Amino acid sequence: MIPGSMITEEEELKHDNVILWTSKERGWLVHFQRNNASGQINLTTGWIHSAEDHDLQLGDLCVFQKIKKPGISFRVFIFSITEGESSSRKFSVY
């Protein structure tokens, strides 16, 4: 989920997907739906593929930064905590 304020109503009328980018400039097309009760954005079809490609684990933190690219685009940063050690990977361009 991402905050609903990250996608404007105007953008939502034009698009039903976002592009998540990685540091290698590879993008993943992911559909989204707004949760009417909470107003948050749920990432749906396509999310599981990007999560698997980046080996996301339970407890990992994803930070979404809106970027200026075609459509609705986000750069994603993944912060992973493994066995008490803190590390970060730039899932940049996602």
C-alpha contacts under 8 A as a table, 3 or more apart, distances in Angstrom:
res1	aa1	res2	aa2	distance
1	M	40	Q	6.40
1	M	41	I	5.36
1	M	42	N	4.64
1	M	43	L	6.20
2	I	6	M	7.34
2	I	40	Q	5.94
2	I	41	I	5.14
2	I	42	N	6.72
2	I	43	L	7.98
2	I	64	F	7.77
3	P	6	M	5.80
3	P	39	G	7.51
3	P	40	Q	4.87
3	P	41	I	6.05
4	G	7	I	5.98
4	G	8	T	7.87
4	G	34	R	7.11
4	G	39	G	5.33
4	G	40	Q	4.22
4	G	41	I	5.23
5	S	8	T	6.42
5	S	40	Q	7.85
6	M	66	K	7.45
7	I	11	E	6.29
7	I	12	E	6.63
7	I	72	I	7.72
8	T	11	E	5.17
8	T	12	E	6.19
9	E	12	E	4.97
9	E	13	L	6.23
10	E	13	L	5.23
10	E	14	K	6.63
11	E	14	K	5.22
11	E	15	H	6.02
11	E	72	I	7.28
12	E	15	H	5.20
12	E	16	D	6.35
13	L	16	D	7.72
15	H	18	V	7.69
15	H	71	G	7.24
15	H	72	I	7.58
16	D	31	H	5.78
16	D	32	F	5.96
16	D	33	Q	7.34
17	N	29	L	6.61
17	N	30	V	5.36
17	N	31	H	3.93
17	N	32	F	5.45
17	N	72	I	7.30
18	V	29	L	5.95
18	V	30	V	5.37
18	V	31	H	6.21
18	V	32	F	7.11
18	V	71	G	6.94
18	V	72	I	4.91
18	V	73	S	5.63
18	V	74	F	7.45
19	I	27	G	5.87
19	I	28	W	5.44
19	I	29	L	4.70
19	I	30	V	6.17
19	I	71	G	7.40
19	I	72	I	6.21
19	I	73	S	4.70
19	I	74	F	6.34
19	I	94	Y	7.30
20	L	27	G	5.30
20	L	28	W	5.08
20	L	29	L	6.57
20	L	30	V	7.31
20	L	73	S	5.92
20	L	74	F	5.05
20	L	75	R	5.95
20	L	76	V	6.76
20	L	93	V	6.25
20	L	94	Y	3.65
21	W	25	E	6.07
21	W	26	R	5.67
21	W	27	G	4.28
21	W	28	W	6.42
21	W	73	S	7.34
21	W	74	F	6.26
21	W	75	R	5.12
21	W	76	V	6.70
21	W	91	F	7.40
21	W	92	S	6.00
21	W	93	V	2.90
21	W	94	Y	2.85
22	T	25	E	5.30
22	T	26	R	5.33
22	T	27	G	6.28
22	T	75	R	6.75
22	T	76	V	7.10
22	T	90	K	7.68
22	T	91	F	4.93
22	T	92	S	3.99
22	T	93	V	2.93
22	T	94	Y	4.26
23	S	26	R	7.26
23	S	90	K	6.74
23	S	91	F	5.93
23	S	92	S	3.86
23	S	93	V	4.67
23	S	94	Y	7.47
24	K	92	S	7.41
24	K	93	V	6.92
25	E	92	S	7.79
25	E	93	V	5.68
26	R	93	V	6.75
26	R	94	Y	7.84
27	G	93	V	6.77
27	G	94	Y	6.42
28	W	46	G	7.21
28	W	50	S	6.38
28	W	94	Y	7.23
29	L	46	G	6.22
30	V	43	L	6.55
30	V	44	T	6.54
30	V	45	T	5.76
30	V	46	G	4.49
30	V	47	W	5.62
31	H	43	L	6.01
31	H	44	T	5.32
31	H	45	T	5.28
31	H	46	G	6.55
31	H	47	W	7.79
32	F	41	I	6.45
32	F	42	N	5.48
32	F	43	L	4.49
32	F	44	T	5.37
32	F	45	T	7.53
33	Q	41	I	5.74
33	Q	42	N	5.30
33	Q	43	L	6.70
33	Q	44	T	7.24
34	R	39	G	6.01
34	R	40	Q	5.74
34	R	41	I	4.49
34	R	42	N	6.07
35	N	38	S	5.61
35	N	39	G	5.11
35	N	40	Q	5.42
35	N	41	I	6.08
35	N	42	N	6.72
36	N	39	G	5.22
36	N	40	Q	7.70
43	L	46	G	7.96
43	L	47	W	6.10
44	T	47	W	5.76
44	T	48	I	7.99
45	T	48	I	7.31
46	G	49	H	5.47
46	G	50	S	6.67
47	W	50	S	5.31
47	W	51	A	6.11
48	I	51	A	5.00
48	I	52	E	6.04
49	H	52	E	5.17
49	H	53	D	6.08
50	S	53	D	5.02
50	S	54	H	6.27
51	A	54	H	5.28
51	A	55	D	6.04
51	A	56	L	5.25
52	E	55	D	4.92
52	E	56	L	6.31
53	D	56	L	7.99
54	H	91	F	7.62
56	L	60	D	6.41
57	Q	60	D	5.59
57	Q	80	S	7.86
59	G	80	S	7.34
59	G	81	I	7.43
60	D	78	I	6.75
60	D	79	F	5.76
60	D	80	S	4.70
60	D	81	I	6.67
61	L	78	I	5.69
61	L	79	F	5.03
61	L	80	S	6.46
62	C	76	V	6.33
62	C	77	F	5.60
62	C	78	I	4.63
62	C	79	F	6.39
63	V	76	V	5.54
63	V	77	F	5.09
63	V	78	I	6.49
64	F	74	F	5.87
64	F	75	R	5.82
64	F	76	V	4.70
64	F	77	F	6.63
64	F	94	Y	7.81
65	Q	74	F	5.24
65	Q	75	R	5.11
65	Q	76	V	6.31
66	K	72	I	7.76
66	K	73	S	5.93
66	K	74	F	4.38
66	K	75	R	6.37
67	I	73	S	5.62
67	I	74	F	5.41
67	I	75	R	6.54
68	K	73	S	6.80
69	K	72	I	7.22
69	K	73	S	5.89
70	P	73	S	6.90
74	F	93	V	7.03
74	F	94	Y	5.77
75	R	91	F	7.26
75	R	92	S	5.36
75	R	93	V	4.32
75	R	94	Y	4.10
76	V	90	K	7.28
76	V	91	F	5.22
76	V	92	S	5.44
76	V	93	V	6.03
76	V	94	Y	4.14
77	F	88	S	7.80
77	F	89	R	6.64
77	F	90	K	4.89
77	F	91	F	4.75
77	F	92	S	5.88
77	F	94	Y	7.28
78	I	88	S	6.12
78	I	89	R	5.47
78	I	90	K	6.04
78	I	91	F	5.77
79	F	86	S	7.79
79	F	87	S	6.32
79	F	88	S	4.42
79	F	89	R	6.20
80	S	86	S	6.55
80	S	87	S	5.70
80	S	88	S	5.82
80	S	89	R	7.49
81	I	84	G	6.48
81	I	85	E	5.82
81	I	86	S	4.77
81	I	87	S	6.14
82	T	85	E	5.32
82	T	86	S	6.53
82	T	87	S	7.67
91	F	94	Y	5.61
